[in-house]
Each structure stands twice: as C-alpha cells, then as structure tokens.
C-alpha cells in the first residue's frame, strides 16, 4: 500500500494555528466562567469542549481575522453557517 506524504506546514501556518488554538481556549474559558459550561452560540445547545469548533463569520482568507469575527459553534451549525 502506497503511503501518502505528510504535508509540511510553513512557519506562518504554524503561527496561525497556534493563534487559533489560543483564541478558542480563551473563548471557551470565558463561556465556562460566565455560565459554568460550554455551548454553541448559534443553536444554544450545551456541548463538550471537544464538540465545539472555532468558526469565522467572515472567512480568514478575505480578512476575517478579528476576535469579534470568531464564534464557538457545534459541528452541525459550523457546517450550516460556513458551508464547510
């Protein structure tokens, strides 16, 4: 069986991934501090930390990099809202 090569990420991509992980952690901590649990801000359902995804209202590729542009969504809402 042929193995597919692992794609290497650039230093810029690595930096962006670290920033996104930090932002998601901060937003989750704010939710927990506010109500004691995490939830999807779109549908309001209580979700575990593992079930919450960081979504962007305006795509990052077109400049949606601000904190205000980021939301915590469950997978279902993330797919509905962002289309991916």
Order of alpha helices (4+ residues) and beta strands (2+ residues): alpha-beta-beta-alpha
